[in-house]
Amino acid sequence: MSAEGWTSPIVGVMGGLGPAATVSFLDLLVRLTKADRDQDHIDAIVLQHATTPDRTAALLDPNAPDPTPALVADALRLERMGADFLVLPCNSANIFTEPVERAISIELLSIVQETAGVALELADGPIAVFATEGTIHAGTYHDAISRGGGTAWTPPRPLQDTISAIIYDQVKAGRPVDLAALHASVDAARESGCSHVIFGCTELSVVYDREGLIERSDVVDSLRTLAEASIRKAGRVLVDR
């Protein structure tokens, strides 16, 4: 136990990117940890920094505000507050994490590396990446999958437009999600020869968790994967599947 009565390792959550995804991540931390009482769960420090500049805009527009200073400041704040390791439940922000990692002395778990690793273990063919335009443009998942010996598949423009609409016009906007369109999008990737589909945007993860897409064994969800990695990193046990 630490002097303040907290149990290490403490996870620091760089949240708010977006806010609903952070709430879903915290819910997953609770639901996926095998626990009989409150004290069996992970101690966490959470920053819900919703006003962090838009990551996708920064990736696509050189004149857009840079989220890096806010990310670095939040990481340092969490480290000073006593976090033993950090998580960033946002895929689009992954491209900005190198300066964050240089600024801190604790580990930042990578949602991209963790998710790509799980997908590579399961896949027996190309892996589709469903993500924001910014994440696709940055190629973070494509690079991670390629380094792991796999092949990443990019949705063609009409399919990417559907995915983007679900992310921005529906989930982020708080509107009803077209589940039929999302299921059809996964089916289209499978029909194109993909073995598995990565939900590489935490807004898609919100839908995955709330709308029963966990039943689809061909989908690897990034937020759930990060939550499971965090639980293991904290020395806790995952609930039985």
N, C-alpha and C positions, 0 to 999 in steps of 0.2 A: 504494500500500500504506500502511496505517496504521502508526503507531509499533509497535503490538503484532504486526504481521505479518499482519493481517487485510486482506482486500480489500473496499473499499467499492463499492457500497452494501451494508451489512449489514442483513439483515432481522431484526427482533425479533418473535418469535412468542409471543403471549399465549395459551398453551395450557392444556390440561386441561379444556376445556369442550365436550365431554367428552374424556377421555384417548384413547380409540380414534380419535376424529376427528383429534386432533392428530398421532397416529402416521401416520394415512393421509395427512394434509396433507404431512408431511415426506417421506413416500414419494413422493408426487406431485411434490414439488419436485425430487427426484432423477430420477425416471423421465421427467419432461416437459422436462428441461433437456438440450439438445443438448451433449454433452460427450464428450471422448475420454480424459479423465484426471480424477483427483480435483480438481485445481486449477481445472477448468473449471466447477465447481459453485458455488452461492451460499453465502457464509458466513452463518450464522444463529445467533442466540442464542435459546434456547427456555426458556420457563418453563412447566413442566407443573403448573399450579396447580389440581389436581383438587378441592381443598376450597373453592374459590370458591363462595359461596352460589348455590343453584339459581336460574337466570334465569327460568324459566317460573313457578316459585312466586312470585317477586317481582312478576312481571307480573300474576298473577291474584289474589294475596292481599296486601292492604296491610299485613298483620301479619308477613309473611315477611321473613327477613333480606335486606337490600339488598346486591347484589353490587358496587355502584358503588365503594365505598372500596377494595375489593380490586383492581378493574380499574384504577383510577387509580394505585394504588401499584405495580402490576405494570408499567404503561406507563412510569411515571417510572423504575422500576428498569432497564428495558430501555434507555431513553434514556441513563441514566447509564453503562450498560455499553457503550455505543457503537453502538447500533442507529441506522441512518439512516432507516428507516421501519418501521412496525409493521403486523402483520396480526393479526386476531382471528378464528380459524376457528370461529366460533359465530354462528349466525344470531339466536338468541334474545337474545344479549347486545348486539345492534346498537342496541337502544333505549336502552341505558345509556352509549353512547359519547360523547355530547355533553360531559359533564364530563371525560372522558378527553382529548378533543381540545383542550379549553380548558387542560388542565394541562400539555400537552407542546408542544414546538416543532418536532416532526417530524410527518410525515404518517402517518395511520392509514388504510390502504386499507379501503374498505367492502365487505364480502362481499355485502351487499344491493345496493348500487349497481352493482357489477361484474356480478352475476348478472342483475339486472333489465335492465341494458343489453344483455347478450348475448341474453336472451330477446326483448327488443323488436326487435332486429335480425332475428331469425329468424321471429317470429310473424306470422301473417296472420289472427289471430283472438284470442279471449280466451286469457289465460294462467292456467292453474291453479296455485295455490300449495299445495304439500304441505309442511307445517311443524308445529311444536309449537302447542299451544293458545295459548301465550304470544305467539308470533310472529304468529299469526292475530289474536289480540286486540289486539296493538299496531298492526297494520296497516302494518308497515314495508314489506313487499313491495307491498302494495296502493297505498300512497302513491307508492313509487318507480315503479311501473308506470303509475299515473295521470299522474304528472308527465311521463313519457316519451310520453304520448299513447296508451297502451294500456289494456286492460281486464283487471282481475284477477278470477279466478273462485275463490270460496271453496267447498271441498268441503262438501256437505250433511252433517248430523250423523252418519248411519251410516258414511259414507266417512271422515269425520274421526276417528271412533272407531277405525276400522281402522288409519289412519295412526298415530294416537297409540299404539296397541297395538304396532305394529311398532317405533316409536321407543323406547318405555319398557319394555315387557314382553319385548321380544326383543333389540334391539341393545344398549341400555344395560345390560340384565340379563345379557348374554353368552349368550343362548339362541339356538337356531336360528331363522332368519328365514323367515317364510312368503312365499317368493318369488312363489308363485302369486297370493297376495292382493295383493302389491305391484303385479305386472303387471296384475292385474285392476283395481286402483284407477286406474292410469294409463289403461287402456282405458276405464274409466267416465268419466273426465274428457274423453277424446277424443270419446266418444259423446255427451257433453253439449255438444259444439261447441267445445271448447278446441283451439287450434292446438298448444300446447306445455304441458308440465308442468315447473314449477320444483321441484327437490328443495331446498327452503329450510330443511333441517335437516341438520346434518353427520352425524347418525346415519344418515339415509337415504343420505348420500354414501358412508358406509362400505360399505353394501350395493351401491350403484351401482358402486363401484370393484372390489369383491371378487367380485361375482356376475355380472359380464358385462352389466349394464344399459347400459353404454356403447354397446352395439349399437343401443339405441333412440334414433333421431335426434329423437324427439319429447320427450325429457327434457333439460333444462338443469340440470346439477348445480352446486350452489353451491361445494362444496369444490374441485372441479377448476377452476372458473372463477377462484376466488381464487388458486389455485396458478399458473395461467397468467398472471394479472395480476401476481403477485409476480415471476415470472421475467422478464417484460417490464420491470417497474419496476427490477429489478436489472441491466438491460442485457444479459441473457443471451438466447439463442435457443431457441425451442421446438423440440422434436423434430418431425420430419415426421409428419403424421397418416397 
